Structure formats: structure tokens, C-alpha cells
Amino acid sequence: MINPTSFPLLRTTLCSVTCALALLSYSFSPFVRSVPVVSAKPKYNVLFIISDDLRPTLGCYGNTIIKTPNIDSLATRGVRFDHAYAQYPLCNPSRTSLLTGRYPTQTGVMDNNVYFRVKHPDYITLPQYFKANGYATLRTGKVFHGGIDDMVSWTEGGEPTNPAITGRGTSKPAAAAERDPDEANTTTPVSAGTSGAERAAASDRIVVLEGDGESHGDYKTATRAIQYLEKYKDQPFFLAVGFVKPHSPPTAPKKFFDLYDPSKIPLPPDFATHPEAPPGFPEISVPKRNADLFIGREASPTEAREVA
């Protein structure tokens, strides 16, 4: 167990965010230069689940449309955070912040290309701390940003950083042949060099997986997690399971799409008959490509739904 009296607290919490995420709160000093070893106590296993772009549109948060029985069941046995927010509106900065306990302005990671250890090789990550204190630290799926994993944090499952990602600089676009890490597990990936319009169209498509989705990366991620649970059941472990979905495009086996009747799902504010920003949002938050569809005319709910 981490002793919170050992050093000043830096509390990091993250709810389902830009890059989509699991709730966690932990404390450790941003000034640690070596990993302190805590006194021997019973060690609790840790299952850390992080899901890309998963918002709190869940049953356990009071949503009556979305069906999330497994997450809801897990929530009944834990703590629900109602005021946990993203540190940054981008994947790599948010994940780096969460896993190091530092703000993006401290890590210097402000895009999806930078590996935090280039400037801060002495940083101690959350799994690395557990590893130094007798835990097997295991990774499956997307935990750090795609292509920018941190091998020293893991006992098993770590991957080397991808130079195609970390070497493209802070302003250079990815090569046309390179797949976006966020879409690396989709069945029809989109090149990171694809034009904005093409990427937007691809993001809006619906991908129906065959069977139970065995071919998808998230299914394989869950399978490996189960294997780790069996392999390390007799020793303390920190198991991080990272799912790429529900990051766009919407992807699932047919049986999950069949749970919903699109005609009964309320339209979001920016696709309603009178497109407008949600309460508390600036007007600019409504994409012009949506609003332009309705300028100068009334749109029926049916027309609005077809556009959505």
C-alpha cells in the first residue's frame, strides 16, 4: 500500500475523457528521484481499466438509455467520481499526466508525439512504483498512448516506443502510410496522413464486427488480461487493461447495436432541429458543418436524425 504520509500529495484523477479513461485517484510526490520502499504489509491486487474516450454516459451515472451492466456492477463496489476531469484535450498528454501524477505543463507532453522520458528520464510512473514495491506490473492494450509505451514500467507486456511516432516532431504530420495509434485495433484503419475530411467521414462510419468481435484488438486485450490473472494469481500484481473503444468509429458486434432503436435515441444539441451549443458551452463549440445544414430553414426531427 502507498503511505500517503511519506511525501506531499499530488492527487491525479481522470474520468472518461478525450482519449477515453478509467477513474483513478492516487498520490505521490512530483519530486521523487528514487522509489522509496514501503514496509511489508498485505498487498492488494490492482486491476486498472482505462477505456479510450469513454464518457460518463453510463448507467452508473444515471443514464437511462445506455446499457452498461458490467461497468455498473463494478461501480457498485467502488467509488464514483463526479468531479474528475481530463487534464488535457488530447490522448498522450492526458495519459502521461495520469500515469506520472504531473500536469501536462510539468511533463512537457502537449501532443501525441512526445515521449515524456526524453526530457524526464527520472520520472516514476504509477506502475513503476508498484513494480519497485514487489508487484508484477502487467500491461495489455492501450495504457500509455499508442506507440509511446514505457517499457521500464512493466514486468510483462511492455513495448518499445515507435520511432515513427516519437520521431515526427511536435508539428510534423504523420507519414501517409502510418496508421494512427488510436485506430490501430480497428478492422478498417485510417491512415494518419489521410485528409481531414476523409478522416472525419471515416470516424462517423459504423463498424459491425463478426461474431463476438474476436478479430478486434479489444477482444484480444481482454483475453490477455484473463491470461495474466491466471498466471499471476499467486503473487501481488498491478494489471493495466487498456481498451481502444469507444474511440471512433463506433465498433461492436451486431448484437450490441441491436440493443438500441436509433429512432428512440434523443438527438444531441448540435444535431437537433435548432442546432445550438449545450448549456455552458460557447457557441463556437457547435461545428459549422452541422449548423450550416439548417441555416434559413426549419428542419424536422426526421431530417435532423438522418443527418446525425
C-alpha positions, -999 to 999 in steps of 0.1 A, spaced: 0 0 0 12 35 -7 18 55 25 3 90 19 22 105 48 56 97 32 56 128 9 34 157 -3 2 147 -21 -4 152 -58 -38 138 -65 -45 128 -100 -79 119 -111 -93 112 -145 -128 104 -157 -136 92 -192 -120 118 -214 -105 129 -248 -88 100 -252 -110 79 -232 -104 69 -195 -110 49 -162 -114 66 -129 -84 66 -105 -71 87 -77 -36 82 -62 -10 103 -45 28 105 -48 54 133 -48 63 150 -81 98 154 -67 106 118 -61 140 110 -75 142 74 -62 115 49 -54 110 46 -16 104 10 -4 74 8 20 72 -15 50 59 -50 43 21 -52 46 -6 -73 29 -6 -64 -8 -39 -59 -26 -40 -67 -63 -48 -38 -86 -69 -41 -118 -66 -8 -136 -90 -4 -166 -87 25 -190 -111 30 -219 -104 55 -247 -129 83 -250 -154 67 -226 -176 94 -212 -197 91 -180 -227 84 -202 -233 52 -183 -260 36 -162 -240 41 -130 -241 79 -138 -278 79 -142 -281 75 -180 -313 55 -188 -305 48 -225 -270 33 -225 -268 -3 -213 -236 -9 -193 -244 -37 -168 -208 -48 -163 -195 -13 -156 -225 -6 -134 -218 -37 -114 -182 -27 -109 -193 8 -98 -215 -6 -71 -184 -20 -54 -162 12 -57 -162 49 -56 -178 70 -83 -162 103 -90 -185 131 -100 -159 159 -104 -130 142 -122 -119 159 -154 -94 155 -182 -61 171 -177 -58 179 -214 -80 175 -245 -56 151 -262 -47 115 -256 -9 114 -250 -8 144 -226 -37 131 -206 -24 96 -202 11 108 -194 -3 131 -168 -24 104 -152 4 78 -151 31 102 -138 10 123 -114 20 156 -130 3 182 -150 10 184 -188 27 217 -183 51 198 -160 57 168 -182 60 190 -213 39 165 -232 14 186 -252 8 165 -283 7 128 -294 43 126 -304 64 133 -273 77 106 -250 80 120 -215 113 103 -207 132 122 -233 131 152 -210 123 135 -177 141 101 -175 139 102 -137 101 103 -135 85 74 -116 52 62 -132 23 47 -113 30 11 -125 67 16 -120 61 25 -83 41 -7 -78 69 -27 -96 95 -13 -73 75 -24 -43 71 -60 -51 43 -61 -76 42 -78 -110 31 -49 -133 13 -61 -164 1 -43 -195 -24 -53 -221 -39 -29 -247 -36 9 -248 -24 22 -215 2 48 -224 -5 65 -258 -2 42 -288 34 38 -300 47 55 -269 47 28 -242 71 29 -212 88 -4 -210 105 2 -177 71 4 -161 61 -32 -168 71 -66 -157 54 -81 -188 36 -66 -218 57 -35 -224 66 -24 -259 94 -2 -272 85 33 -284 78 36 -321 102 60 -338 76 67 -365 56 83 -337 82 98 -314 104 110 -343 79 130 -362 83 161 -340 58 184 -324 45 199 -357 51 174 -384 22 153 -396 25 116 -396 36 98 -427 8 88 -451 15 51 -447 14 53 -409 -17 41 -390 -29 63 -362 -22 46 -329 -58 52 -318 -71 33 -347 -45 5 -347 -70 -21 -335 -99 -13 -359 -108 -36 -387 -106 -8 -413 -79 15 -401 -74 50 -414 -40 63 -423 -29 92 -401 -19 110 -432 -54 110 -446 -71 143 -452 -92 159 -425 -124 154 -445 -117 118 -452 -108 111 -416 -140 128 -404 -161 107 -427 -142 75 -416 -147 85 -380 -185 87 -385 -189 53 -401 -202 23 -381 -182 -9 -380 -201 -41 -373 -178 -69 -361 -185 -106 -369 -194 -130 -341 -184 -117 -307 -157 -95 -321 -129 -120 -317 -109 -103 -345 -108 -69 -328 -79 -57 -307 -100 -50 -276 -112 -87 -276 -76 -98 -277 -67 -73 -249 -94 -88 -227 -82 -123 -235 -47 -114 -225 -59 -98 -193 -76 -131 -183 -44 -150 -191 -25 -126 -168 -50 -130 -140 -45 -168 -141 -7 -166 -145 -1 -141 -116 -29 -151 -93 -5 -163 -66 15 -130 -63 6 -93 -60 0 -77 -93 -9 -44 -109 -27 -52 -141 -35 -24 -165 -60 -32 -192 -65 -5 -220 -94 -6 -244 -93 14 -276 -130 17 -278 -154 35 -277 -130 58 -296 -145 65 -330 -155 49 -353 -183 31 -334 -173 -6 -335 -190 -36 -319 -206 -69 -327 -241 -67 -342 -258 -79 -310 -247 -47 -293 -261 -24 -320 -293 -44 -318 -298 -33 -282 -308 2 -294 -335 17 -316 -320 48 -332 -354 64 -336 -358 64 -298 -324 80 -290 -326 117 -283 -306 139 -307 -275 157 -293 -279 195 -291 -257 202 -321 -278 179 -343 -312 189 -331 -338 207 -352 -323 240 -340 -286 233 -336 -271 250 -305 -243 246 -281 -251 226 -249 -256 246 -217 -224 261 -205 -206 257 -239 -195 285 -262 -214 288 -295 -183 280 -314 -184 245 -300 -212 236 -325 -194 225 -357 -202 247 -386 -207 217 -408 -237 208 -386 -252 243 -383 -249 250 -420 -274 222 -427 -302 241 -410 -295 278 -417 -325 296 -431 -350 267 -427 -368 246 -402 -356 210 -400 -379 183 -390 -368 158 -363 -366 132 -391 -343 153 -412 -321 161 -382 -319 124 -373 -309 115 -409 -281 140 -408 -269 127 -374 
